[in-house]
Amino acid sequence: MPYHGFGRLTSVEEVQRLLAAAVRPIRRTESLPLEHGIGRVASERYVARAPVPRFRRASWDGYAVRSRDTRDARTGGPIELTIVGEQFAETPRRGPLARGEALEIATGGALPNGSDAVTPYEEVRVEGTRLFLSTPARAGARVASEGEDFRKGALLVRPGEVLSAAALGALAATGRSSVRVYERPRVRIIPNGNELVGPGRRLGPGQIYELNHVALAAFCAAAGAVPSSVKPVRDDRGAIRAALLKGLDAADLVLATGGSSVGERDYLPRVFPEIGKLLFHGVSVRPGKPTLAAVAHGRLLLGLPGHPTSCLSNAYWLVLPVLRKLARLPGSGWTEQPARMAEPYPISGSGFTTVVPLRVDRGLARPTFKDSSAITSLSGANGFLLRPPGRGSLAKGERVLVSLLPSPLAVPPRPP
């Protein structure tokens, strides 16, 4: 079998820089019902159409009163007011409250003119229409003023803001029912290899089930993208080229798995430069060395190794930041947390960055790696470590900074 050999290997840091520079955030937008907007990125600026609240209202169940009528209330010397009716949140505002009067009011009810405080049920005694109060009511107590939450014209959502439940609630409070957001990234996943068979089919001699498209699709969906896969493409240069070009027409990012190394049937390194500008081929990382990237038709092509652990661990440190930049989401997608190694982890070779999948639980990090072809190398991991070249093996008790992946990208730690 002819072997072509890698050229200059690209460092992890340079790969990250090249990919960040090549990604063009999505410009397409869509309108969604507010209840579907959580976690999406707003594409427009939204200001309040009206103040909220739109009128003075009770923020507590009780009695609307004029605070000046209650100044002389004392324990042992209550003042007496006359209850003149009741006010619910949905009923029109009553006429003004006169001296010596009180109005029973529900939370959200409009305060009558003349009243400036609400006294809760717990602080009064009622006999028929007579209300006895032993504690003075402070002006403004338990009253939400007009515009107290926000005034008309207040900025509620900025373009590029990740929408939270509170932000969506604020938009709803102004009467809006929808919000315009950037679309989710579309990802096309293209496995290739003569030996690959889709799950659910019968295996023939020498065949294996193709699992990378499942793992990558799940990963991309958990990261907020919309993945689609094609059935495994045979080891044919023309067929692979056609599948890649079709993927570029359908998606914002194309992930091809397998055929990325330097063997006779590794066609990605030869096809990528034919249809776009090759950014790199070969990364000084283990696992994941046979990785390549190109830009074609303004979109990014990534060729990932066929070994499941190599493929999915590349998704952690390489694909996830790309997806987030495409989606206009901030940050890399992981958080840094210090931990101590619960056991040693041998690392051989000084010229490579080593991706160490870790299970972090209660401050202790345990390696989960078995082999680059074993998908279960990552099944228990909830984070990873990029060990720089030359740092050597990890010692038991060594302090490390782990990149933790949120659920459902990874298995969450056990509760304490």
N, C-alpha and C positions, 0 to 999 in steps of 0.2 A: 504494500500500500504506500503510495507516494506520501511524503511528509514535507510540507512546505516551510514550516518553522515560523515563529513569531518574529516580528521586527522589534523595534523599541517598545518596551512595556511602558504604559502610562500610569503614573501614580494615582492613588485614590483621590488625593487633593486636586490634581489637575483634571481628572475625570469629572469630579463634582463641579469644578469651575466651568469646564467646557459645556456640560449639560445645562447648567444654570443660564449660561449665555445663549444657548441655542433655543431654549423654550420660549415660546410666545404665548402669553396667557390668552385664554379664550375670550373672544369679543362677542360671541352670540349671547343673546339674552332671551328670557322667557318670563311670562307672567304666571305667578302661582297664587292659589288661595293662601291667605295668611297662615292657616294651620299646617301648611306643607312647607313653610319657609324656614323652619329651624335648621341652623347650621349652614344655610346657603349664603352666598355673597351678594349683597345688594348692588345693583348696577345704577341706581339713581339716588338722588338726594331727596329726602322726605322731610317736610316741615309740617307743623301742626296747623290744620285748617281752622281750628277754633281752640279756645282755652279749655282745659280740663282741670277741675270740673267747670261746667258752663255756668253754674250758679252756686250760691252758697248752699251747702247741704250738711245734714247731720252725719257725723262719722261714728255715732253711737246711738243705741236705742235709749230713749228717755223722754225728757220734756224740754222743749225749747222755751227759754225764759229771757227776760231782760236782766242782764247782770246787775244793773243798778237797783233793781227791785229786791235783790237778795243780799245787799250789803250788810244788813243788820241781823242776818241769820246767825244763830249761835246754838251750841249744844245746851240744851235746857231752855232755850228761848227761840224756838223755831219761828220762821215767818210763814204766813199763809198766802197762797196764790190760788186763783180760780182756774180750773181746767176747762178750756173753752172748746175742745174738740180733739181730733187726731189727724195726723198727716202721715201718709205712706209714701214710699219712694215714687210710686207711679201716679199719684194724684196731683192735680194742679195746686200751685201755691195758694194758700189761704190769704185773706186780707191781713193787714198789719196787726201786730200784737199790742194791745193796750196795756197801760200800767196795771200791775197786779194780776196779769193773766199768764197762763202757761198753756202750752200746746203739746199734747202727747205726740211724739214723732219717732218714726222708724229710721234706721240707718239708711242714708241716701235720700231722705225726704228733704224737700226744699224748705229752708228756714223762712218763716214769715218776716216781713219787714218789721223792724223795731226790735226783734230778738237778736241776741249776739252770743248766746251760749246754750249748751245742752247739759242738763243735769241728769245723770243716769238713774235708772230705776232703783239701784242699790242705795242711793243717798237720799231717798225721799220716803215719806209716808203719805198714803192716799186714803181719804175717806170720802167716798162718792165723788163729787167734783172739787173737793177741797184737797190741795196739795200742801204738805208741810215740809219745809226745808230747813235743816239745822246747819248747813255748810254753805257759805257764800259761793256763788258761781263766778268763775273768772271769765272775763270777756274773751271770746275766741275759743273757750274750752270745748273740745269735741265738735268743732265746726271746721269743715273743709271749705276754704274760701275759693271764690272764682279764680281759676288759673293757678291754684296752689300747686298742682302737679306739674303743669307746664302751660305757658301762655301761647296765644295765637302767634304763629310764625317761629316758634321754637324749633331748633334743629333736632329731629328725632332719629334719623338714620343718615349716615354718610355713605357715598359711593365707596364700594370696597369693604364695607363693614360686614363681618360675619354676624348674621342675624341670630339674636338670642330670644328666649321666650319673652323677656321683658320688653325688648324692642318691638316684637310683633304685637304684644299686648298694647303698647303705646300707639302703634298704627291703627289697631282696631278701635282704640278709644277715640280716635279722630273721625271714625266712620269709614275708614278704608276696609276693603274686603280682600284686596290682593296686593302683591308686591312684585316688582320686577327684579329678577336676579340673573346672574350669569349662569349659563347652562353648565351641566356637569361635563367633565372631560369624557370623550368617547375613546375607548381603548380596544383595538383589534389584536387578538392573540392568535399567533400562527405557529403551531408546532410543526416540526418537519423531521422525517426519518422513516425509512422503509420498514423498520421494526415496530412502529407504533400503531396501536389499535385503540380506538375510542372505547371507554368503559361501556359495558353492556353488550359488547360483541364477543364472539368466540375467538379465542387465541389460536393462531397457527404455529407451526414450528419456528422457534427463534423470535417470536413476537412478544411484546410486553404492552401493558396498558399505559396509555399516555395520560399522565396525571398533572403535568405542569400547567396545562391550560385551566384545570380545575382550581389548583392552588392559586395561580395568578389571578384568575377571574374573581375568586373569593377575596383575595387581598385587595384588588383594585376596587371592588364594590365596597369593602369595608372602609377604604380610603376616600370614598365619595365619588368614584368614577362610575361610568356605565360600560362594562366590558361586554365584548362579544367574541366568540371563538369560531374557528373553522376546524373541520376535521383534519387530521394530520396530513401534511403534504409530503408526497414521495420525494426521495432524493433525486431530484431532477432540476437542473439549473433553470430551465424555462418555466417549469411549474412553480418553483419558488419565487421567481421574479414576478410572475403574473399574480400570485397571491399577495405579494408585498405591495404591488402597485394598486391592486384592488383595495387592500387595507388602507392605503394612504388616502384613497378617495372617500373612505367610509369613516375614518377615525382621526382623532387629534394626535394619537400616539399609537405606534405599532410595536408590539412586542413579539419577536420571533424567538422560538426556543429550539435548541438543538442545531447542529450544523454550523456552530460558531467558531470552531477551533481551526486546526491547520491540516486536517486529514484530506484524503482524496475526495470524500463526499461532503466535506464541509463547504457548502456553497455560499453561505452568507458573506464571508469576507470578499468573495469575488463579485457577488451581485450588488451589495450595498454601494460600492463605488460606481457601478454602472447607472444607478438610478438616482444618486445623490452625492453629496460631499461627505466623504468619510472623515469622522472626527477622531477616532482612535480604533485600534484593534489590539487587544491584549492589555490587561490591567495587572499591575503588580499587587495582586490581592489573592489570598487563599481563604476559602474556595472562591471560584469565580473568575479565574484568570482569562479563559476564552470568552471575553465579552467585547462587543463592538458597538459603535453607534455611528449614525449618519443623519444628515439633514436632507430631506427630499420634499419638494413641493411645499416648502415652508413648514414641514412637520418633521417630527423626530422618529427615527427608526432605532430600536434597540435590539441587538442580538444577544440573547442570554444563553448560558450553557444548558445542555440537556440534563445534566445530573440534577435531581430535584433539590438537594440542599444548596448547591451552587446557584441554581436558578432563584429559589425563594429568598436566600440570604442576600442576593443582589437586589431583590425587591425592597428589602429593609433599608439599605443605605443609599441605593442608587435610584430606584423607581419611585419610592415614596416622595422624596423632595420634588421630583419632576411632576408628579401628579398634583401636588399641592400648588406648585407655581402655575401649572395649567389652569387650575381651578381658582386661582387668585386667593388661595388660603395662606395665611401667614405661617412662617416657621417651617421646620423640617418634618413635623409630624410626630416627633418623639420628644420625651423629656429626659433630662439628665438627673441621675440619682446616684449618690455615692453608696458603695457597698463593699463588703469584704469577701474575698474568695473563700468559699467553704472547703475547697480542695484544690490541689495544684492542677495546672493544665499545661501539658508540654507543647511547645511551639518550636518547630525546626525551620531553619532557613532565616537568613537575616535581611534579605532584600525585598521581602513582601510584607504588606499589611495583612494581618490575620483577622478575619471575621470570627469572633467567638460568640456563638449563641449561648445565652445565659438564662437561667431561671432564678429570678431574684425574689426572695421570700424572707421577710423580717430582717432585712439588712444583710443577708448572706446570699452570695451569687454562686450558683452551681452550673458548670458547663453541661450542655445537653448534646454536644456534637458526637456523632458516631462515625459517619462517613459521608462524603459528598454525594453519594448515590442513594442515601437513606433519608426519606422524607421525615422519618421520626426523629432525625437529628434536631428538628425544629418544633416538633409537636408539643413539647413542654416548655418551650422558651417564651419569655415575656419581654425579652430585651436582648441587646447585643453589645459587644465591645469591639471597636476597631483598634487592634493592637498594632502600633506603628512598627515599621521595620527596625530591627536592631534591638528591640526591647527584650526579646527572649521570652522564656516560659513564664507563666503566671504562678506565683507561689501561694501556698495556703496562707490565709490571713492578710494577703496583700490588699491594700485599698485600691479600688478601681472606680471609675465613673461610667456607669452603665447607661446606655441609651434605651429607655423604657418605651415600649410600644403600647398604646392604649388598646383596650378591648373595643371591638372584636378583632383587631389586627393580630392580637396575641392573647394567650391564655392569661387571665388575671391571676394575681397571687391569692393564696388562701386567706380567708378572713382571720384576724388574730383571735 
